[in-house]
């Protein structure tokens, strides 16, 4: 009996290739489209952070916002990259909170049904409004529970005079968070002067982070970058950063709007660099000692 071979031998290769593709697809890991995850859509090259998943035209689509604030929607599924790795985007899994347990944005266990404590005399001072807004977003609930007020200094230059006027004591402690507190910097010299004031030792704690501006304490992946851009000397770091992000940067209004976009990407302590997290937690502990 003569075997019934196919006459179109080319179909063998096509079938084999199709099988391999199916096998490759099955091996691609699934990744939940959690808000804030930075992904690339392979066909278009569009890179953006996930801002939501929704139903559209009978299918699930994921909405991605690029670093310029533009939004596009793509069908959920295959064809995406995360850190260069092919993935299948799937809907995020709703997180079930533990019964009776809720955590604040700082990761602390929330205290429910308790009024904010009357403000203590002790204070936390930060350099500017943006620093204060970032601390409020992540630690605000904890600070209200502890009765701690965060106040902006609007620059480190007046720190020594401000501490002298405040007259710190064991009942009136000051925790100070400075930008760019590294050896040899202007901020390090100011910190040394501040700690030499009468009443400062034991009642004043000056800590800082290595970043020129608190913007850089936000993980760059939150705005679709692998690392924050290097801004040349002589260029305002906020202006240079917004320019590198492709955002308007001509005036103070543009800077304020750009910061709001960056701050809006911060959801919790997990979106901040550890060098900032540790310093803020230490300052809170310092000013809440009874």
C-alpha positions as CSV (number, residue, x, y, z in Angstrom):
1,X,0.0,0.0,0.0
2,X,1.4,3.3,-1.0
3,X,1.7,5.9,1.8
4,X,-0.4,8.9,1.3
5,X,2.3,11.7,1.6
6,X,1.2,15.3,1.3
7,X,2.1,16.9,-2.0
8,X,2.9,20.3,-0.4
9,X,6.0,19.6,1.6
10,X,6.3,23.3,2.6
11,X,3.4,22.9,4.9
12,X,5.4,20.7,7.2
13,X,7.7,23.6,8.1
14,X,4.8,26.0,8.6
15,X,3.0,23.6,10.9
16,X,6.2,23.0,12.9
17,X,6.9,26.8,13.1
18,X,3.3,27.4,14.3
19,X,3.7,24.7,17.0
20,X,6.9,26.3,18.2
21,X,5.3,29.7,18.4
22,X,2.4,28.3,20.4
23,X,4.9,26.7,22.7
24,X,6.8,30.0,23.1
25,X,3.6,31.9,23.9
26,X,2.7,29.3,26.5
27,X,6.1,29.9,28.1
28,X,5.6,33.7,28.4
29,X,4.9,34.6,32.0
30,X,1.7,36.4,33.0
31,X,2.1,39.8,34.7
32,X,-0.8,41.6,36.3
33,X,-1.5,45.1,34.9
34,X,-1.1,46.7,38.3
35,X,-1.3,50.5,38.4
36,X,2.1,52.1,38.0
37,X,3.8,49.2,36.3
38,X,5.9,50.5,33.4
39,X,5.5,48.4,30.2
40,X,6.3,48.6,26.5
41,X,3.9,47.7,23.8
42,X,6.1,45.9,21.3
43,X,4.3,46.7,18.0
44,X,4.2,50.4,18.5
45,X,7.2,50.9,20.9
46,X,4.9,52.8,23.2
47,X,6.3,52.9,26.8
48,X,4.1,54.0,29.7
49,X,2.8,53.3,33.2
50,X,-0.4,51.4,33.7
51,X,-3.1,53.7,34.8
52,X,-6.0,51.3,34.5
53,X,-7.7,48.3,32.9
54,X,-11.2,48.6,31.5
55,X,-13.7,47.0,29.1
56,X,-13.9,48.5,25.6
57,X,-15.6,47.0,22.5
58,X,-16.2,43.6,24.1
59,X,-12.5,43.2,25.2
60,X,-10.2,44.3,28.0
61,X,-7.8,47.1,27.3
62,X,-5.0,48.5,29.3
63,X,-4.4,52.3,29.4
64,X,-0.8,53.4,29.4
65,X,0.4,56.9,30.2
66,X,3.9,57.9,28.8
67,X,6.3,60.3,30.5
68,X,4.7,63.3,28.7
69,X,1.3,62.5,30.2
70,X,-0.2,61.1,26.9
71,X,-2.4,58.1,27.2
72,X,-3.1,55.2,24.8
73,X,-5.1,52.1,25.2
74,X,-4.0,48.6,24.0
75,X,-5.8,45.2,24.1
76,X,-4.8,43.3,27.2
77,X,-2.8,40.1,26.5
78,X,0.4,39.3,24.7
79,X,2.8,41.7,23.0
80,X,4.1,43.6,26.0
81,X,7.6,43.9,27.6
82,X,8.5,44.6,31.2
83,X,12.2,45.3,31.7
84,X,12.8,43.8,28.3
85,X,11.1,40.5,29.1
86,X,8.0,39.4,27.0
87,X,4.9,39.1,29.2
88,X,1.2,38.5,28.9
89,X,-0.6,41.3,30.6
90,X,-3.6,40.1,32.6
91,X,-6.1,42.0,34.7
92,X,-4.8,42.9,38.2
93,X,-5.9,40.7,41.1
94,X,-7.9,42.7,43.6
95,X,-6.1,42.6,46.9
96,X,-8.1,41.4,49.8
97,X,-7.3,43.3,53.0
98,X,-6.8,41.3,56.1
99,X,-9.9,41.5,58.3
100,X,-9.5,44.3,60.8
101,X,-6.1,45.2,59.5
102,X,-5.3,48.2,57.2
103,X,-1.9,49.7,56.5
104,X,-1.1,53.3,55.8
105,X,0.9,54.5,52.8
106,X,4.0,54.3,55.0
107,X,3.4,50.6,55.7
108,X,2.3,51.1,59.3
109,X,-0.7,49.4,60.7
110,X,-3.5,52.0,60.6
111,X,-5.3,52.9,63.8
112,X,-9.0,53.0,63.0
113,X,-11.7,55.2,64.5
114,X,-9.3,57.4,66.5
115,X,-9.2,61.2,66.2
116,X,-6.0,62.9,65.3
117,X,-3.9,63.8,68.3
118,X,-3.5,67.4,69.4
119,X,-0.4,68.8,67.8
120,X,2.8,68.4,69.9
121,X,5.2,71.2,70.4
122,X,7.9,69.2,68.5
123,X,8.1,69.7,64.8
124,X,9.6,68.2,61.6
125,X,11.1,70.7,59.3
126,X,11.8,70.1,55.6
127,X,13.4,72.3,53.0
128,X,10.5,73.2,50.8
129,X,6.9,72.7,49.8
130,X,7.6,69.7,47.6
131,X,9.3,67.9,50.4
132,X,6.4,68.6,52.7
133,X,3.9,67.3,50.2
134,X,5.8,64.1,49.6
135,X,6.1,63.5,53.4
136,X,2.4,64.2,53.8
137,X,1.4,61.8,51.0
138,X,3.3,58.9,52.5
139,X,3.4,59.6,56.2
140,X,0.5,62.0,56.7
141,X,-1.8,59.6,58.4
142,X,0.9,58.4,60.8
143,X,1.9,62.0,61.6
144,X,-1.7,63.1,62.4
145,X,-2.0,60.1,64.7
146,X,1.2,61.2,66.5
147,X,0.3,64.9,66.5
148,X,3.4,65.9,64.5
149,X,3.3,68.9,62.2
150,X,5.6,69.1,59.1
151,X,6.7,72.6,58.2
152,X,8.7,73.8,55.1
153,X,11.7,76.0,55.7
154,X,11.8,77.3,52.1
155,X,15.5,76.6,52.0
156,X,18.2,75.5,54.4
157,X,20.0,78.9,54.6
158,X,17.8,80.1,57.5
159,X,18.0,76.9,59.5
160,X,20.4,78.2,62.2
161,X,18.3,81.3,62.9
162,X,15.1,79.3,62.9
163,X,16.4,76.8,65.5
164,X,17.7,79.6,67.7
165,X,14.2,81.2,67.6
166,X,12.4,78.0,68.2
167,X,14.5,77.3,71.4
168,X,14.4,73.5,71.4
169,X,14.1,71.5,74.6
170,X,13.3,67.9,75.6
171,X,9.6,68.9,75.2
172,X,10.2,70.9,72.0
173,X,12.2,68.7,69.7
174,X,13.1,69.5,66.1
175,X,13.7,66.9,63.4
176,X,15.2,68.4,60.2
177,X,15.3,66.8,56.7
178,X,17.8,68.4,54.3
179,X,18.4,67.8,50.6
180,X,21.9,66.9,49.4
181,X,23.3,66.3,52.9
182,X,26.7,64.9,51.8
183,X,30.2,65.6,53.0
184,X,31.5,69.0,51.8
185,X,28.1,70.4,50.7
186,X,26.6,73.7,51.9
187,X,23.9,71.7,53.7
188,X,26.5,69.7,55.7
189,X,28.1,73.0,56.9
190,X,24.7,74.4,57.9
191,X,23.9,71.2,59.8
192,X,27.2,71.5,61.8
193,X,26.4,75.1,62.7
194,X,22.9,74.1,63.8
195,X,24.0,71.4,66.0
196,X,26.5,73.7,67.8
197,X,23.7,75.9,69.0
198,X,22.7,76.0,72.7
199,X,20.0,73.4,73.4
200,X,20.5,71.6,70.1
201,X,22.4,68.5,71.2
202,X,19.8,65.9,72.2
203,X,16.9,68.1,71.1
204,X,17.7,68.6,67.4
205,X,18.3,65.9,64.9
206,X,19.4,66.9,61.4
207,X,19.3,64.2,58.8
208,X,19.2,64.2,55.0
209,X,19.4,62.4,51.7
210,X,22.0,62.5,49.0
211,X,19.7,63.9,46.3
212,X,20.0,67.5,45.1
213,X,16.2,67.7,45.1
214,X,13.6,65.5,46.8
215,X,12.1,64.8,43.4
216,X,14.9,62.3,42.9
217,X,13.9,60.4,46.0
218,X,10.9,59.1,44.0
219,X,11.9,55.9,42.1
220,X,12.5,56.9,38.5
221,X,10.5,53.9,37.3
222,X,7.4,55.6,38.6
223,X,7.7,58.1,35.7
224,X,8.9,55.7,33.1
225,X,12.7,56.2,33.5
226,X,15.4,53.8,34.4
227,X,17.3,56.6,36.2
228,X,16.9,60.3,36.8
229,X,18.7,62.4,34.2
230,X,22.0,64.1,35.1
231,X,21.4,67.8,35.1
232,X,24.5,69.9,34.2
233,X,25.8,72.5,36.7
234,X,24.2,75.9,36.4
235,X,20.8,74.4,35.4
236,X,18.0,74.4,37.9
237,X,17.4,70.8,38.7
238,X,13.7,71.1,38.4
239,X,13.9,72.8,35.0
240,X,16.4,70.3,33.7
241,X,14.4,67.3,35.0
242,X,11.2,68.5,33.4
243,X,13.0,69.3,30.1
244,X,14.5,65.7,30.1
245,X,11.0,64.3,30.7
246,X,9.6,66.3,27.8
247,X,7.3,68.4,30.0
248,X,6.8,72.2,30.0
249,X,9.4,74.0,32.1
250,X,9.3,77.6,31.2
251,X,8.0,79.1,34.5
252,X,7.0,78.3,38.1
253,X,3.6,77.2,37.0
254,X,5.1,74.6,34.8
255,X,7.3,73.4,37.6
256,X,4.4,73.1,40.0
257,X,2.4,71.2,37.4
258,X,5.3,68.9,36.6
259,X,5.8,68.1,40.3
260,X,2.1,67.3,40.7
261,X,2.4,64.7,37.9
262,X,5.4,63.1,39.7
263,X,3.8,63.2,43.1
264,X,0.6,61.7,41.6
265,X,2.7,58.5,40.7
266,X,3.6,58.0,44.3
267,X,1.2,55.5,46.0
268,X,3.1,54.4,49.1
269,X,6.5,54.0,50.7
270,X,7.4,51.3,48.0
271,X,7.7,54.1,45.4
272,X,10.4,56.0,47.3
273,X,14.1,55.3,47.6
274,X,15.2,53.6,50.8
275,X,17.7,56.4,51.6
276,X,14.7,58.8,52.1
277,X,12.5,56.2,53.9
278,X,15.0,55.5,56.7
279,X,15.7,59.2,57.3
280,X,12.0,60.2,57.7
281,X,11.2,57.2,59.9
282,X,14.2,58.1,62.1
283,X,13.0,61.8,62.4
284,X,9.4,60.7,63.3
285,X,10.8,58.4,66.1
286,X,13.0,61.3,67.4
287,X,10.2,63.8,67.7
288,X,7.6,61.4,69.2
289,X,9.7,60.3,72.2
290,X,7.6,61.1,75.3
